[in-house]
Amino acid sequence: MQIELWPAGGERRWRLVTDAVMGGVSRGTLQATELHGRLAARMRGAVSTENNGGFIQIAMDLAPDGGAYDAGGFTGVGLEVAGNGERYGVHLRTTDMLRPQQSYRESFVTSPEPAVVQLPFGQFVPHRIETPLNLARLRRIGLVAIGRAFDADLSVMRLWLY
């Protein structure tokens, strides 16, 4: 069983978040674009580690009200992405998290041509949280350029749970 999260269902929208929320100086943009004849959400920018920063991100709440989404019947996250050959992260957040730096993380490397990436939930590593991942309380998925200074260019054509 699969559920398509994006682009189907206009109620689910990407939004851009940068380290400026905590005083960082990374810059980023998010735009809808066409890539290889398909609609894509494209995140571009410059990640800077100055001022205790170091990320740009596009994030999507899974439930329309920003609450919990029960993903317990699924095995992982699927993406169809293209990019500039850099490593990016997928960060999962649940309604159990109290601090913004908490997440469950896994990464992938992009290529210029669209590629399908499947990330099983069992491979996600907790970051600054000791609570096991509770898929019944999944709240948000973020695609993140993080941790080092580099130019980010990531396009996502599809996102789904499988």
ZATI-933075 format. One record per residue (C-alpha): residue number from 1; residue in one letter; x, y, z. Coordinates in Angstrom, 3 decimals, padded with zeros to 6 digits. Example, Ala and Ser with C-alpha at 12.3 -4.5 7.8 and 13.67 -1.06 7.14 Angstrom:
residues 2
[1; 'A'; [012.300; -004.500; 007.800]]
[2; 'S'; [013.670; -001.060; 007.140]]
END
This chain:
residues 162
[1; 'M'; [000.000; 000.000; 000.000]]
[2; 'Q'; [001.272; 003.482; -000.876]]
[3; 'I'; [000.000; 006.969; -000.223]]
[4; 'E'; [001.110; 009.856; -002.397]]
[5; 'L'; [001.864; 012.948; -000.308]]
[6; 'W'; [003.059; 015.295; -003.032]]
[7; 'P'; [002.248; 016.562; -005.666]]
[8; 'A'; [-001.216; 014.981; -005.382]]
[9; 'G'; [-003.475; 016.663; -002.838]]
[10; 'G'; [-003.050; 020.431; -002.917]]
[11; 'E'; [-003.652; 020.659; 000.846]]
[12; 'R'; [-000.099; 019.514; 001.474]]
[13; 'R'; [002.358; 022.265; 000.678]]
[14; 'W'; [006.094; 022.684; 001.071]]
[15; 'R'; [007.409; 025.657; 003.013]]
[16; 'L'; [010.950; 026.993; 003.293]]
[17; 'V'; [012.733; 027.166; 006.658]]
[18; 'T'; [016.306; 028.425; 007.119]]
[19; 'D'; [018.667; 028.756; 010.054]]
[20; 'A'; [017.679; 032.446; 010.226]]
[21; 'V'; [015.055; 031.292; 012.764]]
[22; 'M'; [017.979; 030.840; 015.180]]
[23; 'G'; [020.298; 033.624; 014.027]]
[24; 'G'; [022.053; 031.827; 011.151]]
[25; 'V'; [022.817; 033.413; 007.790]]
[26; 'S'; [022.064; 030.603; 005.304]]
[27; 'R'; [019.945; 031.751; 002.361]]
[28; 'G'; [017.443; 029.729; 000.419]]
[29; 'T'; [014.576; 029.829; -002.022]]
[30; 'L'; [011.708; 027.515; -002.800]]
[31; 'Q'; [009.920; 027.591; -006.113]]
[32; 'A'; [007.560; 025.433; -008.105]]
[33; 'T'; [009.271; 024.538; -011.349]]
[34; 'E'; [009.159; 022.082; -014.213]]
[35; 'L'; [011.981; 019.571; -014.355]]
[36; 'H'; [012.234; 016.887; -017.035]]
[37; 'G'; [008.636; 017.694; -017.999]]
[38; 'R'; [007.298; 017.254; -014.448]]
[39; 'L'; [006.201; 019.563; -011.660]]
[40; 'A'; [008.841; 019.872; -008.931]]
[41; 'A'; [009.432; 021.794; -005.732]]
[42; 'R'; [012.959; 023.183; -006.007]]
[43; 'M'; [015.040; 024.295; -003.033]]
[44; 'R'; [018.174; 026.277; -003.793]]
[45; 'G'; [020.499; 028.305; -001.653]]
[46; 'A'; [023.745; 028.720; 000.191]]
[47; 'V'; [024.220; 026.850; 003.456]]
[48; 'S'; [026.497; 028.728; 005.847]]
[49; 'T'; [027.806; 027.586; 009.221]]
[50; 'E'; [028.449; 031.176; 010.329]]
[51; 'N'; [026.552; 032.502; 013.368]]
[52; 'N'; [025.846; 028.943; 014.608]]
[53; 'G'; [023.815; 028.234; 011.486]]
[54; 'G'; [024.025; 025.511; 008.919]]
[55; 'F'; [020.782; 024.570; 007.196]]
[56; 'I'; [018.067; 025.307; 004.698]]
[57; 'Q'; [015.021; 023.085; 004.502]]
[58; 'I'; [011.720; 022.533; 002.799]]
[59; 'A'; [009.153; 020.987; 005.117]]
[60; 'M'; [005.644; 019.622; 004.803]]
[61; 'D'; [003.125; 018.953; 007.571]]
[62; 'L'; [001.429; 015.621; 006.927]]
[63; 'A'; [-001.916; 016.400; 008.558]]
[64; 'P'; [-003.740; 019.516; 007.307]]
[65; 'D'; [-004.109; 020.822; 010.889]]
[66; 'G'; [-000.396; 020.297; 011.713]]
[67; 'G'; [-001.237; 017.492; 014.139]]
[68; 'A'; [-000.335; 013.823; 014.154]]
[69; 'Y'; [-000.554; 011.620; 011.072]]
[70; 'D'; [-000.701; 007.863; 011.663]]
[71; 'A'; [001.930; 006.327; 009.378]]
[72; 'G'; [001.985; 003.055; 011.314]]
[73; 'G'; [000.821; 001.057; 008.296]]
[74; 'F'; [003.824; 002.106; 006.210]]
[75; 'T'; [007.429; 000.919; 005.912]]
[76; 'G'; [009.207; 004.123; 004.857]]
[77; 'V'; [009.431; 007.321; 002.843]]
[78; 'G'; [009.814; 007.341; -000.942]]
[79; 'L'; [011.152; 010.289; -002.922]]
[80; 'E'; [011.701; 011.082; -006.553]]
[81; 'V'; [014.429; 013.716; -006.553]]
[82; 'A'; [017.144; 015.343; -008.629]]
[83; 'G'; [019.946; 017.626; -007.541]]
[84; 'N'; [023.537; 018.705; -007.740]]
[85; 'G'; [025.236; 015.536; -006.478]]
[86; 'E'; [025.240; 016.620; -002.837]]
[87; 'R'; [024.041; 014.741; 000.243]]
[88; 'Y'; [020.701; 015.862; 001.715]]
[89; 'G'; [018.745; 014.750; 004.734]]
[90; 'V'; [015.209; 013.632; 005.348]]
[91; 'H'; [014.136; 014.736; 008.820]]
[92; 'L'; [011.009; 013.347; 010.441]]
[93; 'R'; [009.284; 015.130; 013.302]]
[94; 'T'; [006.552; 013.795; 015.557]]
[95; 'T'; [004.068; 015.493; 017.844]]
[96; 'D'; [006.201; 014.230; 020.778]]
[97; 'M'; [009.018; 016.687; 020.007]]
[98; 'L'; [009.392; 019.813; 022.104]]
[99; 'R'; [012.593; 021.368; 020.717]]
[100; 'P'; [013.170; 022.471; 017.103]]
[101; 'Q'; [016.487; 020.610; 016.733]]
[102; 'Q'; [014.914; 017.223; 017.520]]
[103; 'S'; [014.230; 014.857; 014.632]]
[104; 'Y'; [014.771; 011.391; 013.196]]
[105; 'R'; [017.274; 011.557; 010.336]]
[106; 'E'; [018.380; 009.676; 007.250]]
[107; 'S'; [020.282; 010.959; 004.212]]
[108; 'F'; [020.582; 010.409; 000.476]]
[109; 'V'; [022.753; 011.658; -002.391]]
[110; 'T'; [021.258; 013.293; -005.467]]
[111; 'S'; [022.134; 013.099; -009.136]]
[112; 'P'; [021.224; 015.501; -011.953]]
[113; 'E'; [018.728; 012.982; -013.365]]
[114; 'P'; [015.572; 012.176; -011.391]]
[115; 'A'; [016.008; 009.100; -009.216]]
[116; 'V'; [013.761; 007.206; -006.826]]
[117; 'V'; [015.016; 006.923; -003.240]]
[118; 'Q'; [013.359; 004.679; -000.655]]
[119; 'L'; [014.228; 005.207; 002.995]]
[120; 'P'; [012.869; 002.608; 005.441]]
[121; 'F'; [011.711; 004.075; 008.759]]
[122; 'G'; [014.010; 001.606; 010.560]]
[123; 'Q'; [017.076; 003.415; 009.143]]
[124; 'F'; [016.176; 006.826; 010.610]]
[125; 'V'; [018.426; 007.820; 013.515]]
[126; 'P'; [017.157; 009.869; 016.468]]
[127; 'H'; [018.790; 013.297; 016.796]]
[128; 'R'; [018.705; 014.988; 020.206]]
[129; 'I'; [015.811; 012.828; 021.326]]
[130; 'E'; [015.800; 009.470; 023.094]]
[131; 'T'; [012.194; 008.531; 022.431]]
[132; 'P'; [011.791; 005.828; 019.757]]
[133; 'L'; [010.133; 006.924; 016.518]]
[134; 'N'; [006.361; 006.633; 016.973]]
[135; 'L'; [004.904; 006.414; 013.464]]
[136; 'A'; [001.386; 006.964; 014.808]]
[137; 'R'; [002.469; 010.494; 015.794]]
[138; 'L'; [004.331; 011.549; 012.621]]
[139; 'R'; [003.859; 015.275; 012.029]]
[140; 'R'; [006.290; 016.640; 009.441]]
[141; 'I'; [008.767; 015.592; 006.769]]
[142; 'G'; [011.638; 017.931; 005.930]]
[143; 'L'; [014.203; 017.752; 003.126]]
[144; 'V'; [017.317; 019.433; 004.450]]
[145; 'A'; [020.657; 020.793; 003.269]]
[146; 'I'; [022.593; 020.790; 006.535]]
[147; 'G'; [025.823; 020.664; 008.483]]
[148; 'R'; [028.432; 022.202; 006.213]]
[149; 'A'; [028.883; 025.175; 003.913]]
[150; 'F'; [027.760; 024.330; 000.370]]
[151; 'D'; [025.441; 025.385; -002.446]]
[152; 'A'; [022.196; 023.443; -002.303]]
[153; 'D'; [020.031; 022.567; -005.304]]
[154; 'L'; [017.411; 019.904; -004.656]]
[155; 'S'; [014.228; 019.222; -006.619]]
[156; 'V'; [011.503; 016.847; -005.465]]
[157; 'M'; [008.986; 015.589; -008.010]]
[158; 'R'; [007.192; 013.139; -005.742]]
[159; 'L'; [007.025; 012.191; -002.078]]
[160; 'W'; [005.106; 009.183; -000.737]]
[161; 'L'; [004.853; 006.722; 002.114]]
[162; 'Y'; [005.211; 003.059; 001.179]]
END
